[in-house]
Amino acid sequence: MLNIKDLTIKIKEGNISRTITEKISFTLEPGASLGIVGESGSGKTITALSLLRLLPPGMDIERGEIHWSGSNEKQVDLASLGEQEMQNIRGKKISMIFQEPMTSLNPSRRCGWQIKEAVSLHCGLSQKKAFHQTLQLLNETQLPADRAFYNKYPHQLSGGQRQRIMIAMALAGNPSLLIADEPTTALDVTVQKKILELLRAICRNRGMSMLFISHDLGVIRQICDRTLVMYQGKVVESGKVDDLFNNPQHAYTRGLISCRPLLGSNPERLPTLADFLPPEPDPGQSGKSTANEVAAADGSQGEEEALLKVSDLQTRYILKKNFFGKSLRILEAVDRVSFEIFQGETLGLIGESGCGKSTLGRTLIGLIRARKGEILYRGESVTQLKGKELNEFRRKVQFIFQDPYSSLNPSLKIGTSIMEVLRVHSIHPGRKQREEATLELLEQVGLTGEHFNRYPHEFSGGQRQRIGLARALATGPELIICDESVSSLDVSVQAQILNLLNDLKEKRKLTYLFISHDLAVVKYMSDRIMVMKDGKLVEQGPSNHLFLHPETLYTKELIDSILE
């Protein structure tokens, strides 16, 4: 069906030409699924976009062939086809699910209309027939096939529902090949599992081939027959999925497999790619055991006073009001939550999207006002703090946001962004002292002075996450709330950030509230774990005990959804 030979793609930057992919070769059989795995920047997505001739401006195929035969069709070279001929390929014969559905969907159009538009475009049906075909696609992707859901806008849907809309649009032209570019990135483990099962069922029922792109080897193992490993624009290893996992040949592949935290082990430090490239991995890994974990073996902390104590905390959102301002629909985002965080420990918080994890974190630092309940910090109430008192509290309790790019000012150099924190909190009197402190912070998080005058868009995702961490450390906090601080990062970069967080915890005697939907990461990082569902805490306890002996059905379902 698909045969790629020596695909080389280059980009021109002024007078300089840089190679993005070099001599990529692979084949895909009808009805088969091939996974492409590697870090960000390895060339995975560019390779996929080249099949549809959707490369960004300035990027071109320098040489190579992309032979496509489809379903009993005459073989053609996609690399040499004209634009009009490619229009007959895109969507009808080869379709693509893009990585981020929220940016791929039109926010001003109803979701049903967007699917119907794809059906009309590719199938040439009348409006009435296109509408009925749209309802069939909604049903096939396990979404409500009714007028109410048809008329919803993208912002009214969950992440999993938006991803299903993208799948329905990709299926509209009944393609022979489906390209899925990171379709489960940043989704909860339960939603991720459902999306993977859905894609498997659709490919099986339609006899469709799939090219699945991901940086998560666990996902690739669940859905693909064969795997291609890319590193710095080249294919370094390929073969059957089981063979690659059981006997990886290339050091880079071994590094990718080892970087991801596993439920069955708890090493002191996670391996990173630096441990594998170029030297062989160091087999000596000691087990991680902290004083807090030992103390919490029976779920207690002795007589130690809690650093942060939360009692019956309630936070609600008003979804709808009538003409007179009376609340008609209310969402209890945080519903009578109580817990304690002890100094020096990492408390994990897990749950699906929409369960109230981030709202709870933001309520703790006063970004969202609590409706009821009490928050005690070192025995003193901070629930109703305002002005200078609230500012002083935020010096001690800092927040790392989920998306570092959107939380950084794109018009400010990162040195200026960090110095602004020092200025606002009156830390260091002069500009020179603030500059020196900022350079020291950058060094602590693994960056250099060369990064001081760069803008956020000039950094990778992992580097931006380090900048967010440096900014949080600027005030010398005692407690840091990490809200999905490693979501969407490659496993190798994720391992570096997690190791850095643990190093800083040891050096600065920090305490963490670690919020994530990735259960394997939370288990690795945390001494104790809380499980949240529909705004309530349904279970909490020592990390190892909770994973080995979950008490609630919801926690068991979360654990069963983890892809090893």
PALUMKOL-440069 format. One line per 2 residues: number of its first residue (from 0); their letters; for each residue x, y, z of C-alpha. Coordinates in steps of 0.1 Angstrom, whole numbers, plus 5000, padded with zeros to 4 digits. Example, Ala and Ser with C-alpha at 12.3 -4.5 7.8 and 13.67 -1.06 7.14 Angstrom:
BEGIN
0 = as = 5123/4955/5078 ~ 5137/4989/5071 $
//
This chain:
BEGIN
0 = ml = 5000/5000/5000 ~ 5027/5025/5010 $
2 = ni = 5064/5023/5002 ~ 5087/5051/5012 $
4 = kd = 5123/5051/4998 ~ 5151/5074/5009 $
6 = lt = 5128/5103/5019 ~ 5150/5133/5027 $
8 = ik = 5134/5166/5038 ~ 5152/5199/5042 $
10 = ik = 5143/5234/5054 ~ 5158/5266/5042 $
12 = eg = 5166/5292/5069 ~ 5180/5322/5051 $
14 = ni = 5210/5310/5031 ~ 5213/5279/5053 $
16 = sr = 5197/5245/5044 ~ 5191/5221/5073 $
18 = ti = 5182/5184/5071 ~ 5150/5175/5089 $
20 = te = 5147/5138/5078 ~ 5174/5118/5061 $
22 = ki = 5169/5087/5039 ~ 5137/5075/5056 $
24 = sf = 5125/5041/5042 ~ 5097/5019/5053 $
26 = tl = 5066/5000/5039 ~ 5030/4996/5051 $
28 = ep = 5008/4967/5042 ~ 4970/4969/5037 $
30 = ga = 4952/4965/5070 ~ 4984/4968/5091 $
32 = sl = 4993/4994/5117 ~ 5028/5009/5119 $
34 = gi = 5040/5030/5148 ~ 5065/5058/5145 $
36 = vg = 5081/5066/5179 ~ 5107/5091/5190 $
38 = es = 5113/5124/5208 ~ 5100/5158/5197 $
40 = gs = 5121/5170/5168 ~ 5130/5135/5156 $
42 = gk = 5110/5140/5124 ~ 5079/5119/5131 $
44 = ti = 5052/5144/5122 ~ 5072/5159/5093 $
46 = ta = 5074/5124/5078 ~ 5036/5120/5081 $
48 = ls = 5029/5155/5067 ~ 5051/5147/5037 $
50 = ll = 5027/5119/5027 ~ 4999/5145/5023 $
52 = rl = 5023/5171/5010 ~ 5014/5194/5039 $
54 = lp = 5049/5205/5048 ~ 5053/5239/5065 $
56 = pg = 5066/5268/5043 ~ 5103/5266/5035 $
58 = md = 5104/5229/5040 ~ 5106/5206/5009 $
60 = ie = 5112/5171/4999 ~ 5148/5172/4985 $
62 = rg = 5148/5136/4973 ~ 5131/5103/4978 $
64 = ei = 5099/5085/4966 ~ 5065/5079/4983 $
66 = hw = 5048/5051/4963 ~ 5011/5048/4970 $
68 = sg = 4988/5022/4956 ~ 4958/5023/4980 $
70 = sn = 4931/4997/4975 ~ 4937/4980/4942 $
72 = ek = 4948/5013/4926 ~ 4975/5021/4902 $
74 = qv = 5008/5030/4920 ~ 5017/5067/4921 $
76 = dl = 5045/5087/4935 ~ 5030/5112/4960 $
78 = as = 5063/5131/4961 ~ 5059/5142/4924 $
80 = lg = 5021/5146/4921 ~ 5006/5181/4914 $
82 = eq = 4984/5200/4938 ~ 4952/5191/4920 $
84 = em = 4960/5154/4921 ~ 4969/5156/4958 $
86 = qn = 4935/5171/4965 ~ 4920/5138/4954 $
88 = ir = 4942/5119/4978 ~ 4938/5140/5009 $
90 = gk = 4908/5130/5030 ~ 4895/5105/5005 $
92 = ki = 4924/5080/5004 ~ 4948/5092/5031 $
94 = sm = 4934/5110/5061 ~ 4950/5125/5092 $
96 = if = 4940/5130/5129 ~ 4960/5160/5141 $
98 = qe = 4977/5162/5175 ~ 4956/5190/5192 $
100 = pm = 4919/5188/5184 ~ 4911/5222/5200 $
102 = ts = 4934/5240/5176 ~ 4923/5218/5146 $
104 = ln = 4886/5224/5151 ~ 4869/5257/5141 $
106 = ps = 4858/5272/5175 ~ 4830/5292/5158 $
108 = rr = 4813/5263/5140 ~ 4792/5235/5156 $
110 = cg = 4810/5201/5157 ~ 4783/5184/5136 $
112 = wq = 4785/5210/5109 ~ 4823/5204/5107 $
114 = ik = 4819/5167/5102 ~ 4791/5173/5077 $
116 = ea = 4814/5196/5058 ~ 4840/5169/5054 $
118 = vs = 4814/5144/5043 ~ 4800/5168/5017 $
120 = lh = 4834/5176/5004 ~ 4847/5141/5000 $
122 = cg = 4815/5122/4992 ~ 4796/5147/4972 $
124 = ls = 4763/5140/4990 ~ 4732/5162/4994 $
126 = qk = 4728/5181/5026 ~ 4702/5157/5039 $
128 = ka = 4723/5126/5031 ~ 4754/5143/5045 $
130 = fh = 4735/5149/5077 ~ 4725/5113/5081 $
132 = qt = 4761/5102/5072 ~ 4773/5125/5100 $
134 = lq = 4750/5109/5125 ~ 4764/5075/5115 $
136 = ll = 4799/5087/5120 ~ 4790/5100/5155 $
138 = ne = 4776/5066/5163 ~ 4807/5048/5149 $
140 = tq = 4830/5070/5171 ~ 4808/5063/5201 $
142 = lp = 4793/5098/5204 ~ 4756/5107/5209 $
144 = ad = 4741/5106/5174 ~ 4714/5132/5180 $
146 = ra = 4707/5168/5171 ~ 4716/5181/5206 $
148 = fy = 4752/5168/5203 ~ 4754/5177/5166 $
150 = nk = 4748/5214/5176 ~ 4775/5216/5203 $
152 = yp = 4806/5238/5199 ~ 4842/5224/5205 $
154 = hq = 4846/5243/5238 ~ 4815/5225/5251 $
156 = ls = 4831/5190/5247 ~ 4857/5172/5268 $
158 = gg = 4892/5164/5254 ~ 4881/5128/5246 $
160 = qr = 4850/5139/5228 ~ 4869/5165/5207 $
162 = qr = 4894/5137/5197 ~ 4864/5116/5186 $
164 = im = 4851/5144/5165 ~ 4885/5146/5148 $
166 = ia = 4884/5108/5142 ~ 4849/5112/5127 $
168 = ma = 4861/5139/5104 ~ 4891/5118/5093 $
170 = la = 4868/5089/5085 ~ 4844/5111/5065 $
172 = gn = 4860/5102/5031 ~ 4863/5065/5039 $
174 = ps = 4901/5065/5035 ~ 4924/5035/5030 $
176 = ll = 4951/5049/5054 ~ 4946/5068/5086 $
178 = ia = 4975/5088/5100 ~ 4971/5094/5138 $
180 = de = 4995/5121/5151 ~ 4997/5118/5189 $
182 = pt = 4959/5114/5192 ~ 4961/5105/5229 $
184 = ta = 4986/5131/5242 ~ 4976/5147/5275 $
186 = ld = 4944/5126/5277 ~ 4936/5108/5310 $
188 = vt = 4946/5071/5311 ~ 4909/5059/5310 $
190 = vq = 4900/5082/5280 ~ 4933/5072/5263 $
192 = kk = 4924/5036/5266 ~ 4890/5041/5251 $
194 = il = 4904/5061/5222 ~ 4929/5034/5214 $
196 = el = 4902/5007/5216 ~ 4880/5028/5193 $
198 = lr = 4908/5032/5167 ~ 4916/4995/5168 $
200 = ai = 4879/4986/5163 ~ 4874/5011/5134 $
202 = cr = 4906/4999/5116 ~ 4895/4963/5120 $
204 = nr = 4859/4969/5109 ~ 4868/4990/5079 $
206 = gm = 4900/4970/5069 ~ 4919/5003/5071 $
208 = sm = 4957/5007/5076 ~ 4970/5031/5102 $
210 = lf = 5002/5050/5107 ~ 5003/5059/5144 $
212 = is = 5027/5086/5157 ~ 5036/5088/5194 $
214 = hd = 5064/5095/5219 ~ 5048/5070/5243 $
216 = lg = 5061/5035/5237 ~ 5033/5021/5260 $
218 = vi = 5007/5034/5235 ~ 5026/5021/5205 $
220 = rq = 5028/4987/5221 ~ 4990/4985/5225 $
222 = ic = 4979/4995/5191 ~ 5006/4987/5165 $
224 = dr = 5019/4956/5147 ~ 5053/4971/5137 $
226 = tl = 5073/5000/5150 ~ 5098/5025/5135 $
228 = vm = 5121/5043/5159 ~ 5133/5078/5148 $
230 = yq = 5162/5098/5162 ~ 5175/5131/5148 $
232 = gk = 5157/5126/5115 ~ 5168/5091/5109 $
234 = vv = 5154/5056/5114 ~ 5176/5039/5139 $
236 = es = 5155/5007/5144 ~ 5124/4990/5131 $
238 = gk = 5107/4957/5135 ~ 5078/4939/5152 $
240 = vd = 5065/4956/5183 ~ 5072/4927/5207 $
242 = dl = 5107/4921/5193 ~ 5115/4957/5197 $
244 = fn = 5104/4958/5234 ~ 5118/4924/5243 $
246 = np = 5152/4929/5225 ~ 5159/4965/5216 $
248 = qh = 5191/4967/5195 ~ 5198/5005/5194 $
250 = ay = 5209/5024/5225 ~ 5184/5051/5218 $
252 = tr = 5155/5026/5218 ~ 5167/5011/5251 $
254 = gl = 5168/5046/5265 ~ 5132/5054/5254 $
256 = is = 5120/5022/5270 ~ 5139/5028/5303 $
258 = cr = 5130/5065/5307 ~ 5093/5059/5315 $
260 = pl = 5084/5052/5351 ~ 5070/5017/5357 $
262 = lg = 5046/5006/5384 ~ 5068/4976/5394 $
264 = sn = 5099/4996/5402 ~ 5108/5027/5421 $
266 = pe = 5145/5037/5414 ~ 5162/5066/5431 $
268 = rl = 5166/5084/5398 ~ 5149/5077/5364 $
270 = pt = 5173/5069/5336 ~ 5176/5095/5309 $
272 = la = 5189/5093/5273 ~ 5222/5107/5285 $
274 = df = 5227/5074/5303 ~ 5224/5055/5270 $
276 = lp = 5239/5078/5244 ~ 5267/5071/5239 $
278 = pe = 5277/5051/5270 ~ 5259/5019/5280 $
280 = pd = 5234/5023/5309 ~ 5246/5020/5345 $
282 = pg = 5230/4988/5359 ~ 5233/5001/5395 $
284 = qs = 5200/5015/5406 ~ 5192/5018/5442 $
286 = gk = 5156/5016/5455 ~ 5140/5049/5465 $
288 = st = 5128/5052/5500 ~ 5122/5085/5518 $
290 = an = 5117/5093/5554 ~ 5082/5104/5547 $
292 = ev = 5073/5071/5529 ~ 5086/5051/5558 $
294 = aa = 5067/5073/5582 ~ 5036/5069/5561 $
296 = ad = 5038/5031/5558 ~ 5007/5028/5579 $
298 = gs = 4991/5060/5565 ~ 5000/5082/5594 $
300 = qg = 5026/5109/5600 ~ 5030/5105/5638 $
302 = ee = 5027/5137/5658 ~ 5042/5160/5631 $
304 = ea = 5021/5191/5624 ~ 5009/5195/5589 $
306 = ll = 5025/5222/5567 ~ 4991/5226/5549 $
308 = kv = 4958/5215/5563 ~ 4926/5216/5543 $
310 = sd = 4891/5211/5558 ~ 4858/5207/5540 $
312 = lq = 4869/5229/5511 ~ 4842/5238/5486 $
314 = tr = 4846/5256/5452 ~ 4818/5259/5428 $
316 = yi = 4813/5273/5393 ~ 4780/5290/5382 $
318 = lk = 4773/5276/5347 ~ 4740/5295/5341 $
320 = kn = 4720/5324/5355 ~ 4686/5337/5348 $
322 = ff = 4677/5373/5339 ~ 4677/5383/5376 $
324 = gk = 4711/5368/5383 ~ 4698/5338/5401 $
326 = sl = 4720/5307/5396 ~ 4702/5280/5376 $
328 = ri = 4731/5255/5370 ~ 4760/5250/5395 $
330 = le = 4790/5227/5392 ~ 4806/5217/5425 $
332 = av = 4842/5215/5412 ~ 4856/5209/5447 $
334 = dr = 4832/5193/5471 ~ 4840/5191/5508 $
336 = vs = 4877/5181/5503 ~ 4899/5175/5534 $
338 = fe = 4935/5165/5535 ~ 4970/5174/5549 $
340 = if = 5004/5179/5534 ~ 5034/5174/5556 $
342 = qg = 5068/5191/5552 ~ 5093/5174/5530 $
344 = et = 5068/5150/5514 ~ 5053/5148/5479 $
346 = lg = 5016/5143/5479 ~ 5002/5131/5446 $
348 = li = 4967/5140/5433 ~ 4952/5119/5405 $
350 = ge = 4919/5117/5386 ~ 4904/5122/5352 $
352 = sg = 4900/5156/5335 ~ 4872/5176/5350 $
354 = cg = 4874/5159/5384 ~ 4886/5192/5401 $
356 = ks = 4923/5186/5404 ~ 4935/5219/5389 $
358 = tl = 4906/5238/5406 ~ 4917/5225/5439 $
360 = gr = 4953/5235/5433 ~ 4943/5270/5422 $
362 = tl = 4920/5274/5452 ~ 4948/5266/5476 $
364 = ig = 4968/5296/5464 ~ 4938/5320/5461 $
366 = li = 4936/5321/5423 ~ 4900/5309/5428 $
368 = ra = 4881/5318/5459 ~ 4867/5290/5480 $
370 = rk = 4830/5291/5488 ~ 4833/5272/5521 $
372 = ge = 4859/5254/5541 ~ 4893/5264/5556 $
374 = il = 4929/5263/5545 ~ 4955/5264/5573 $
376 = yr = 4992/5270/5565 ~ 5015/5263/5594 $
378 = ge = 4984/5265/5617 ~ 4972/5299/5604 $
380 = sv = 4941/5304/5582 ~ 4949/5317/5547 $
382 = tq = 4914/5311/5532 ~ 4904/5348/5531 $
384 = lk = 4938/5365/5527 ~ 4939/5396/5505 $
386 = gk = 4965/5422/5494 ~ 4999/5421/5511 $
388 = el = 4990/5391/5533 ~ 4980/5370/5502 $
390 = ne = 5012/5381/5484 ~ 5033/5370/5513 $
392 = fr = 5016/5337/5514 ~ 5023/5332/5477 $
394 = rk = 5060/5337/5484 ~ 5058/5305/5504 $
396 = vq = 5035/5285/5482 ~ 5042/5286/5444 $
398 = fi = 5024/5271/5414 ~ 5038/5255/5382 $
400 = fq = 5012/5257/5355 ~ 5004/5229/5331 $
402 = dp = 5013/5247/5299 ~ 5045/5267/5304 $
404 = ys = 5042/5284/5270 ~ 5008/5300/5277 $
406 = sl = 5018/5310/5312 ~ 5049/5329/5300 $
408 = np = 5046/5363/5284 ~ 5056/5358/5248 $
410 = sl = 5068/5394/5245 ~ 5092/5392/5275 $
412 = ki = 5126/5375/5275 ~ 5127/5347/5300 $
414 = gt = 5153/5366/5321 ~ 5130/5395/5324 $
416 = si = 5100/5372/5333 ~ 5119/5357/5362 $
418 = me = 5133/5391/5374 ~ 5097/5404/5374 $
420 = vl = 5089/5378/5401 ~ 5118/5390/5422 $
422 = rv = 5107/5427/5417 ~ 5070/5420/5426 $
424 = hs = 5080/5402/5458 ~ 5107/5428/5467 $
426 = ih = 5135/5402/5466 ~ 5169/5419/5461 $
428 = pg = 5169/5457/5460 ~ 5187/5464/5427 $
430 = rk = 5185/5452/5391 ~ 5221/5438/5391 $
432 = qr = 5213/5416/5422 ~ 5181/5404/5405 $
434 = ee = 5200/5396/5373 ~ 5226/5376/5393 $
436 = at = 5199/5357/5412 ~ 5181/5349/5379 $
438 = le = 5213/5335/5363 ~ 5217/5314/5394 $
440 = ll = 5181/5301/5392 ~ 5186/5292/5355 $
442 = eq = 5217/5273/5363 ~ 5199/5254/5391 $
444 = vg = 5173/5242/5366 ~ 5198/5231/5340 $
446 = lt = 5198/5262/5318 ~ 5227/5286/5312 $
448 = ge = 5233/5324/5310 ~ 5229/5322/5272 $
450 = hf = 5192/5316/5277 ~ 5187/5348/5297 $
452 = nr = 5179/5369/5266 ~ 5158/5345/5246 $
454 = yp = 5120/5345/5242 ~ 5097/5316/5251 $
456 = he = 5091/5305/5215 ~ 5129/5299/5212 $
458 = fs = 5128/5270/5237 ~ 5116/5234/5236 $
460 = gg = 5088/5221/5257 ~ 5112/5207/5283 $
462 = qr = 5132/5239/5285 ~ 5100/5260/5290 $
464 = qr = 5090/5237/5318 ~ 5124/5244/5334 $
466 = ig = 5118/5281/5330 ~ 5085/5277/5348 $
468 = la = 5102/5258/5376 ~ 5129/5285/5379 $
470 = ra = 5102/5312/5382 ~ 5084/5292/5409 $
472 = la = 5117/5288/5428 ~ 5125/5326/5426 $
474 = tg = 5106/5334/5458 ~ 5123/5306/5479 $
476 = pe = 5090/5287/5484 ~ 5084/5259/5509 $
478 = li = 5055/5243/5490 ~ 5052/5240/5452 $
480 = ic = 5020/5229/5435 ~ 5029/5211/5402 $
482 = de = 4998/5211/5379 ~ 5004/5185/5352 $
484 = sv = 5040/5198/5350 ~ 5053/5169/5328 $
486 = ss = 5022/5162/5306 ~ 5028/5162/5269 $
488 = ld = 5066/5159/5273 ~ 5086/5132/5257 $
490 = vs = 5095/5103/5281 ~ 5132/5112/5280 $
492 = vq = 5125/5150/5288 ~ 5099/5139/5313 $
494 = aq = 5125/5118/5331 ~ 5149/5148/5332 $
496 = il = 5123/5171/5347 ~ 5112/5145/5373 $
498 = nl = 5148/5139/5384 ~ 5153/5177/5386 $
500 = ln = 5122/5181/5408 ~ 5136/5154/5432 $
502 = dl = 5170/5170/5432 ~ 5156/5204/5441 $
504 = ke = 5134/5188/5467 ~ 5164/5174/5484 $
506 = kr = 5186/5205/5481 ~ 5159/5231/5490 $
508 = kl = 5139/5210/5515 ~ 5108/5215/5493 $
510 = ty = 5073/5200/5496 ~ 5052/5192/5465 $
512 = lf = 5016/5187/5457 ~ 5020/5168/5424 $
514 = is = 4989/5168/5402 ~ 4988/5146/5372 $
516 = hd = 4966/5121/5352 ~ 4997/5099/5345 $
518 = la = 4995/5074/5373 ~ 5029/5058/5367 $
520 = vv = 5046/5092/5371 ~ 5025/5100/5402 $
522 = ky = 5035/5067/5418 ~ 5072/5073/5411 $
524 = ms = 5071/5109/5426 ~ 5048/5106/5455 $
526 = dr = 5050/5094/5491 ~ 5012/5095/5495 $
528 = im = 4984/5097/5468 ~ 4949/5111/5468 $
530 = vm = 4923/5100/5442 ~ 4897/5126/5431 $
532 = kd = 4864/5120/5412 ~ 4836/5145/5405 $
534 = gk = 4851/5170/5429 ~ 4854/5146/5458 $
536 = lv = 4883/5127/5473 ~ 4874/5090/5470 $
538 = eq = 4906/5075/5483 ~ 4940/5084/5497 $
540 = gp = 4969/5065/5512 ~ 5006/5056/5509 $
542 = sn = 5017/5053/5473 ~ 5027/5016/5471 $
544 = hl = 4997/5005/5492 ~ 4972/5024/5471 $
546 = fl = 4984/5008/5439 ~ 4987/4973/5453 $
548 = hp = 4954/4974/5473 ~ 4930/5000/5458 $
550 = et = 4898/5002/5478 ~ 4874/5018/5453 $
552 = ly = 4863/5005/5419 ~ 4872/5039/5403 $
554 = tk = 4908/5036/5415 ~ 4910/5001/5402 $
556 = el = 4898/5013/5368 ~ 4924/5040/5367 $
558 = id = 4952/5015/5375 ~ 4939/4990/5350 $
560 = si = 4940/5017/5323 ~ 4978/5022/5326 $
562 = le = 4997/5011/5295 ~ 5029/4994/5305 $
//
